[in-house]
Amino acid sequence: MLDSGFFSKIFCFSQTDFQTFFAHSLVMDIAIQFFIYGRTNLASILRCQQELGAHTDIIEFQPKKTSTFRWTHHGSRPMGFGIVDQCASCHHLKTLKPIVIEDDAQIVLKCSNCKNSTTYRLPSEWKWVDKPPLKGDERGAWVVRIDSHEGGVIMDTT
């Protein structure tokens, strides 16, 4: 479908049973940026989409490449990994405190009750869309993984 020229890009979401009302703001922002300002870069739109990012990844299909965007947050989704609010060791709720180490290269979630810790690192294939989140920034940030499909099938729809 992309190769036929009907669409320049197609967006989809990774969450099963996705509630589409979460995507309304993203679709409106994409339409305004494209039809009013003539911009097609998703990166500038994502900064204000943390509510959507908390629920799903955004996947952008384009000819010869697929980009997967994932929201990150120090305390609730460190380096894009989904976590639970319960300590795996002592089972206390909401006791995990994030510690950012080495210029945002890793985040350590440490339980304030039993001191058990888990370290999260950004996988090498993922890159920051804009920049890592600042300490104390509650909006979080986005990362992207780009898969190239030179000469291959982009998406099998059969």
URQUI-V331397 format. One record per residue. N is the residue number from 1. RES is the residue in one small letter. SS is DSSP state (h for helix, s for strand, l for the rest). NEAR is the number of other C-alpha atoms within 8 Angstrom. Layout:
n: <N N>
res: <RES RES>
ss: <SS SS>
near: <NEAR NEAR>
//
This chain:
n: <1 2 3 4 5 6 7 8 9 10 11 12 13 14 15 16 17 18 19 20 21 22 23 24 25 26 27 28 29 30 31 32 33 34 35 36 37 38 39 40 41 42 43 44 45 46 47 48 49 50 51 52 53 54 55 56 57 58 59 60 61 62 63 64 65 66 67 68 69 70 71 72 73 74 75 76 77 78 79 80 81 82 83 84 85 86 87 88 89 90 91 92 93 94 95 96 97 98 99 100 101 102 103 104 105 106 107 108 109 110 111 112 113 114 115 116 117 118 119 120 121 122 123 124 125 126 127 128 129 130 131 132 133 134 135 136 137 138 139 140 141 142 143 144 145 146 147 148 149 150 151 152 153 154 155 156 157 158>
res: <m l d s g f f s k i f c f s q t d f q t f f a h s l v m d i a i q f f i y g r t n l a s i l r c q q e l g a h t d i i e f q p k k t s t f r w t h h g s r p m g f g i v d q c a s c h h l k t l k p i v i e d d a q i v l k c s n c k n s t t y r l p s e w k w v d k p p l k g d e r g a w v v r i d s h e g g v i m d t t>
ss: <l l l l l l l l s s s s s l l l l l l h h h h h h h h h h h h h h h h h l l l l l l h h h h l l l h h h h l l l l s s s s s l l s s s s s s s s s l l l s h h h l l l l l s l l l l l l s l l s s s s s s l l l l s s s s s s l l l l l s s s s s l l l l l s s l l l l l l l l l l l l s s s s s s s s l l l l l l l l l l>
near: <6 11 6 6 7 7 8 8 9 9 8 7 9 8 8 4 4 7 5 6 5 8 8 8 8 10 8 8 9 11 9 9 11 10 8 7 7 7 7 7 6 7 8 6 11 10 9 5 10 12 7 9 12 8 7 11 12 12 12 11 11 10 9 10 12 13 11 11 11 12 14 15 14 12 9 9 13 13 12 11 8 7 7 5 9 10 14 5 6 7 7 8 7 7 12 12 9 10 8 12 9 6 6 8 9 13 15 12 12 13 12 8 7 7 7 8 8 7 8 10 8 9 5 5 6 10 8 10 9 7 6 8 10 5 5 4 7 5 7 11 15 14 13 12 10 10 7 7 10 6 5 6 6 10 4 5 3 2>
//
